[in-house]
Amino acid sequence: MEQDIKNYHDSLSPADFEICNLLYKVICENLPKAERKIWHAHPVWFLDGNPIVGYSKLRASVRLPFWSGQSFGVEGLVPEGSFKAAEVRYTDVKQIKKKDLKLWLSKAKNIQWDYKDIVKRKGVLERIK
């Protein structure tokens, strides 16, 4: 695990630490070629510089957003924000359904909107995969 992500995990409560460690493991297993780093204060995975998935501690939960999740056409994710993102929130590690998570990660590899160039395009998203 990268030191910056380890530091993030070490700052969490035991319950949130457990959630984030499981998310980290499953995401890394399913996106082995993705770059991962702390971005905007939480762990995020990128493919070709484009953000795909990440997680962050909120007051009452751990949030797992998929930047292109609204386009996945699957259940379990809730639309978030004004672009194409969708998310799920966890309060207990037992809520994580690995089968669903693996499906979402598979979709994330194949369905991407170009967030990397959103500023250059003045807020317009284009599908890249």
C-alpha positions in Angstrom: 0.0 0.0 0.0 1.3 3.5 -0.9 2.4 5.5 2.1 -0.1 8.3 1.5 -3.0 5.9 1.4 -1.7 4.1 4.4 -1.6 7.4 6.3 -5.2 8.0 5.2 -6.3 4.6 6.5 -4.4 5.1 9.8 -6.4 8.3 10.5 -9.7 6.3 10.5 -11.7 4.8 13.2 -11.4 1.0 13.5 -14.8 0.4 11.7 -14.0 2.8 8.9 -10.4 1.4 8.6 -11.9 -2.0 8.1 -14.3 -0.7 5.3 -11.5 1.2 3.5 -9.0 -1.7 3.7 -11.5 -4.1 2.1 -12.4 -1.5 -0.6 -8.7 -0.9 -1.2 -8.0 -4.7 -1.6 -10.9 -5.3 -4.0 -10.3 -2.2 -6.1 -6.6 -3.0 -6.4 -7.4 -6.6 -7.4 -9.8 -5.5 -10.1 -7.9 -2.4 -11.4 -4.3 -3.7 -11.2 -3.1 -1.3 -13.9 -4.7 1.8 -12.4 -2.7 4.6 -10.8 -3.8 5.2 -7.2 -3.0 8.2 -5.1 -4.5 10.7 -2.6 -6.4 13.2 -4.7 -8.5 16.0 -3.1 -7.7 14.4 0.3 -8.8 10.9 -0.4 -7.7 7.7 -2.3 -8.6 7.7 -6.0 -7.8 5.3 -8.8 -7.1 6.6 -12.4 -6.9 5.0 -15.8 -4.9 7.1 -18.3 -5.2 10.1 -16.0 -9.0 9.8 -15.7 -10.5 9.4 -12.2 -12.5 6.1 -12.0 -13.3 5.3 -8.4 -12.3 6.4 -4.9 -13.5 6.5 -1.4 -13.7 9.0 1.4 -14.8 9.2 5.0 -17.8 11.3 5.6 -19.3 12.1 9.0 -21.6 9.1 9.1 -20.3 6.8 6.4 -17.6 5.9 3.9 -18.5 7.1 0.4 -17.5 5.1 -2.7 -18.1 7.2 -5.8 -17.7 6.0 -9.4 -17.1 9.0 -11.7 -19.0 7.4 -14.6 -21.4 5.3 -12.5 -24.7 6.7 -13.8 -23.8 5.1 -17.1 -23.3 1.6 -15.8 -26.9 0.5 -16.1 -26.8 -1.6 -12.9 -28.5 -1.4 -9.5 -26.9 -0.4 -6.2 -25.4 3.0 -7.1 -27.2 6.3 -6.4 -26.6 9.3 -8.7 -24.4 12.0 -7.2 -23.7 15.5 -8.4 -24.6 17.1 -11.7 -22.4 15.0 -14.0 -22.2 11.2 -14.5 -21.1 10.1 -11.0 -22.9 7.6 -8.8 -22.0 6.3 -5.4 -22.8 3.9 -2.5 -22.2 4.6 1.2 -21.1 2.1 3.8 -21.4 2.2 7.6 -20.3 -1.4 8.2 -17.9 -3.6 6.3 -20.6 -6.3 6.2 -22.6 -4.0 3.8 -20.0 -4.4 1.1 -21.1 -7.0 -1.5 -18.0 -8.0 -3.3 -19.9 -9.4 -6.2 -21.5 -6.0 -6.8 -18.3 -4.1 -6.2 -16.5 -6.3 -8.8 -19.3 -5.7 -11.3 -19.1 -1.9 -10.8 -15.3 -2.0 -11.2 -15.6 -4.0 -14.4 -18.1 -1.4 -15.7 -15.7 1.4 -14.6 -13.0 0.0 -16.8 -15.2 -0.1 -19.9 -17.5 2.9 -19.4 -15.7 6.2 -18.9 -16.5 9.9 -19.3 -13.6 12.2 -19.7 -13.3 14.0 -16.4 -9.5 14.6 -17.0 -10.3 17.2 -19.7 -13.6 18.6 -18.2 -12.0 22.0 -17.4 -10.5 22.3 -20.9 -13.9 21.5 -22.4 -15.6 24.1 -20.1 -17.7 21.6 -18.1 -18.7 19.4 -21.1 -18.2 15.7 -20.6 -17.4 13.4 -23.5 -17.6 9.6 -23.4 -14.1 8.0 -24.0 -14.8 4.3 -23.6 
